Amino acid sequence: MDLKNQMENGGTDPVLRLRSGDREILIVGTAHVSRHSAELVARTIEFEKPDTVCVELCDSRYQAISQKDRWRNMDIVKVIKEKKTFLLLANLLLASFQKRIARQLDVQPGQEMIQAIDSAKTLNAAVCPVDRDIRITLSRTWRMMRFRDKIKLFVEFIGSAFQTPNIRQEDIERMKQEDALESILADVEKELPALRDILIDERDQYLAQKIRTAPGKKIVAVVGAGHVPGIQKYWHQDIDTARLEVLPPKGKLNKALKWILPAAILMFIVGGFYAGGFHTGADMVKWWFLANGILAGAGAMAAFAHPLTIISAVLAAPLTSLNPMIAAGWVSGLVEAVFRKPRVKDLESLAEDILSIKGFWRNKVTRILLVVVFTNLGSALGTFVAIPLMVKAF
């Protein structure tokens, strides 16, 4: 079926009608920051009276919309221990990017999804989240990337939080064809085209399968317009969604390097004591501790960490850099969480604080996340700085 023949409202919003057996499915393509899209969603659901409304949300994002006080239940210590700090920070930065665009246009971020949920509840229709968990998408993206691409990704996310894009109403049509996460990662994607498979193609497959197998005789699915052609492309294919939810294994080289590099450094230091004497070995140990400690501490300091947190970063980095099982940022993050434990008001104001640079550093939750990430970056940089200094001492 030709997508162009299914355009409504002056040809600006795609509404695609598909069938699966005796079931009718309407795919409504929207922009995530468009009031007009929200109005289209409301009109479509009211007119079609579906049994089920599918929304381009994963379960966690659906709960985030449905439960306004969800932040009160966050356990920041658990986030650090489960190694999910970067994923949470990336999620908050992405939310910040969308909210600032929505604020410029005087709309509620994700207004079309909220409208879809409200309209469904009005009709007593079932609501079905059909997107892949954002944490899986980010994790799969992370596993695909080289170290330099990960640094660039982090810079892109941070840059998105610090920039206030000047979005005009006429830019909405272009934004409809672009996923929010894809827009932030556009520069990284140019150098690593395989990311598109994860960010767009895999999600198109996932959405198509979940929508096609949703319950009900008549279904309205509300998705970003950029996903509509992909959903149509994969509509008649039987997609194994479980395969798309599996994290790819870490590369064997990365696993090996986690152990080989610390072992090589330790052997190098021992060789310094053996071949060059005590003075040479001591100099090598000195540079290792200074480079790792100072740069890790500088990272914690850049996050405005508690003085004792900075000290913990300085002391932990030289040791954790030689231990593949633990990172300096996890130590400093836990110390920060102890001495500056987030209060209820920090959790309640999180949604507003992520809209500004000042808010990211002021809120105790996001500050802890920044402490973890910046300390780890400083420690990693310290390792690369220390090695040539140790070679010179040898």
N, C-alpha and C positions, 0 to 999 in steps of 0.2 A: 504494500500500500504506500502511495506517494505521500511523504510527510508534508509536502507543500499543499496538498489538497485538504489537509486537516487543520490548516491555520485558521484561527478565529480572531475576532477583534481587530480587524484591519490588517491581519497578517503578521502581527508582532509576537504572538504567543502560540507556540505549537501545542495543539491538543491532538494526540495521536490515538485513534481507536484501533484496538487489536482484539483478537479472539483467541481463546484457548479452549477447544471443545465447544461446549454450549455456554461458556462464560464470556462476558464482555468486559474488557479492561480499557480504561481511558488513561493515557499518560499525559499529565499536564506539565509542560515545561515552564520553569519559572526562573527569575533572578532572585537571589537570596536577600537582596536589599531593595526590593521594588514594591511599592504600595500597590501598583497596578497588578502585579502578580498575585498579591494577597487577595485583591478583589476578584480576579479571575478564578482563583481557587474557591472562594466562597460561592460565586455564581455557579460554577460547575458542579460542586457537591450538592448545592441546594436544588439544582435542576435535575441532576441525574439520580439523586437519592440512592447512593450505592450501599451495598451490604458491608463493604470494607473500604477503609481509606488507608492506603500505603503512603508512608512518608520517608523521604531520604534522610533518615536518622538511624543511628545504631541505638541499641538499648540504653547505653550510658548517656548519650545525648538526649534521648527521649525522656529519660528520668530527670535529666538536668532541667528540661523545660517543664516537666510535670511537677517536680518537687523543688520549689523555690528555695527551701532551706537546706538543700543537699549538702552545702559546704560545711554545715555544722557537724556533719558526720565524718569529715575528712580526718584521717590519722596520718599526719605528715611524717612521723617516725616510720610507720609502715611503708609509706611511699619510698622513703630512702632505703630501707632494708630490702625492699623488693626490686630495687634498681630501676624504678620507674620515674626518677626525678626529671630526666630530660623529656620524657613523653608527656608528663604533666605540664612542664614549662612550655613545651611546643604547643600543646593544646590551648593553654591560656594565651599564648601569643597569637595564635590563629583566631581565637575568639576576640581578642583585642582588635585585630585587624578588621574583622567583619563589623564589630560594634562601632568603630570609629567611622567607617564608611556609612553605616546605617544612620548614625547620628547626624552626619552632614546632610543626608537626604530626609531627615526628620521622620524616620521609620524605625520600627523595632527590629533588631537583628533577628533574622529567621522568621519574619512576620508571616510569610506564606505558610511555613510549617506550623506555626502556632494557630493560624487561621484554619488550616486543614484539620488539626486536632480538635479545635473548638467546634467546627462545623460538623465533624463526625460525631462528637458527643451530643450535639443538638439533635441529630437524627438517630441517636442510639446505634450508630454504626461502629463496627470494630475498628480499632486503630492498630496498624501493623508496621513497626519500624523495619525497614528492609535494607538498610545500608550496612556495610561491614564496619565492625568496631574501629573507630579512629585510631585506637592504640595498636591494632594489628596492622593497619595501613602504614602508620608511622614506623612501626618496628620492621616491617618488610622493606620499607624504604631505607631505613638505617642499615640493615644488613647488606643491602645491595651496594652501598657506597664505600668508596675508598676514604682513607683518613682525610685527605685534602678536601674531598667533597663534603665530608661531615663538618669540617670547619667552615666551609662556605655555606652549608645549610644553616649552621648555627648563626652565622653572620646575617644571612637572609632573614631568619626569624627575628633576630634582635632588631635588624633594620626596619622590619615591618612594624615593630612596636614603637619605634622612635620617629617614624615618618607619619605625617598626616596627609594622606592622598587627597588631592583636589578633585573630587568626583562631581561631575555635572549630570543632570538628569539624562542628557543624550548619551552618556557613557554606559547607561544601563544595558542597552542592546548588545554592546560588546561584552559586557560582564556576563550576560546570559550564556555566552558560548564558552565561558571559562570557569572552571572549578576554583573555589577560593584557595584551596591548598596548592593547586597547580599554578595559580598566579604568583604566589609567593616563591615557588620553587622554579619559576620559569628559567632563570639564568643557570641554575644547577642542571636542569633538565636538558639544556642545549648540549652540555658536555657529557651527560649520561642519559642518552635517549631511553634506556631500559626503564627509567623511572616512570615514563608515561604508561608503561604496561601496568605498573602497580597503582598509580594515582588515578588513571582513567579507565584503561581497557579492562583490568581486573574488576574494578567496581561496576563497570557497565555489565559485565557478565553476572556478577553477584546480584545486582539490582534486577536484571532481567529474570533470573531464576526465582528470586524471592517474590517478585511481583506476580510472575506466572503461576506460582504455586500457593499464593495467598488464598485464604478461604473466602467463599462468597460467590454468588452468581454474577454480580456486577461490582466492579472494583474501580476506584479512582486512585491513581498513583501520582503523588506530587513529588517531582524531582527537579533538579537543576536542568535547564534546557540543554546544557552542553552534554548531558548524558542521554538525551532522547535518541539521537541517531544510533548510538551504541546499543541501547536497549532494543531498538528495532532490529539491529544487525544480529544480535544473539537470541532473539525471541524464540526461534524454533529449535534452538540447541539445548540439549540436556546438560546443564552445567553442574559440576561437582563443587558445591560451595565449601565443603569441608576442606578441599584441597587449597582453596583460596584463603583459608583461615590459618593455615599452618605456617609457622615461621621457618624460613629456610635455615638450614644449619650454618653455623659460622664456618667460614673458610678454614681449611686445614692449616694453611699458612699462618692465618691470624692466631689460631689456637697455639700453634707451635711457637710463634714469636712471643706470645705472652709468657712462655716459660724460658725460651732460649735467650731472649734479651736480658732478663735479670740474671740468669745463670752466667752469661757471657760477661756481664759487668762485674759480678762477684769474682769470677776467675781472673778478670783483668786487674782488679784491685789486689787479689792475692799475688798475682804475678808481679805487681808493682813492689810489694813488700819483699818478694823473693829475689827479683832481679835488681831492683834499684835500692833496696835497703829500707829501713824504717822511715827515713825522711821522705822518700819518694812515695811510699805507700800512704803515709799520713797525709801528704799533699793531695793525693787522689781522693782519699776519703773526705778531706776538707772540701774540695770542689764539688763533690757529689752532694754533700749535705747542704752546702751554701746555695748551689744552683737550684736544687729541688725545693729546699725550705723557703728561700727568699721569694721565688716566683710563685709558689703555692700560697704563701702568706700574702703576696701582692694580690693574687686573685681573690682571696677572702676579703682583703681590705677594699678591693674595688666593689665588692658587694655590700660594703659598710657593715661588716660582721662585728660581733662583740669582740673586744680585745682578747678574751680567752679563746675565742674561736680562731682568731688569727694565729695565736700561739700554738694551738692544736694543729693547725694546718702546717705551720713551719716545722713542728716536731714530727708529724706523721708522714709528710710527703717523702722524705728520704728513705723511710722504711717501707711504706706501702708501694713505692715505685719498684721495689724488689720483690713484692708479693703479688702475684697475679690474682689472688682471691679477694683483695680489698683495695679500695681507692681512697686517696687522701680526702676527696670531697665528701665521701660518706662519713668519715670521722668528723670533719669540720661541720658538716650539716647536722649531725646528731648533737654535737656540742652546742651549736647555735640553737637547736630546738630545745635544749635543756635550759639554757640561760635566757632565751627570749622565746618562751613557749607562746605560740599563737593563742590569742584570746577569742572569745565568741565574736567580738566586734570585728576582728581581723577576717574571720571567715565570712561574716555577713557583708562586709564591705569589699570583698574580693572582686566581685563582678564590676564594681565601679573603679576600684583602684587600678585594674589592669588597663584602663583606658589612657593612662599617662605614664611617662617615665618616672616621675616622682612617686606615683602610686606603687609601681613595681618595687621600688626600693623602700618605701615606707611600710607597706604591708608585710607583716612578719612571715606570712606563708610564702609569698613570692621571694622575699629576701632569703629565706632558707634555701629555696630552689636555686637562686642565683649563687649563693655561697657554695653549694655542692658543685654546680657546673663550672664556676670561675676557678674554684680551687683545683678541680681536676684538670682544667685547661692549663693553669699555671704549673701544676706538677708535671704534666706531659711535656710542656715547653722546657721545664727545668731539666728533664732527662736529656733532651736534645742539646741543650746548652752545656750540660755537665760533661758529656762524652768528649768533645774536642778539648775542653779544659783539662780533663784527666789524661788524655793522650799527650798533651803538651807537657804536663807534669812528669809523665813517664819518660 
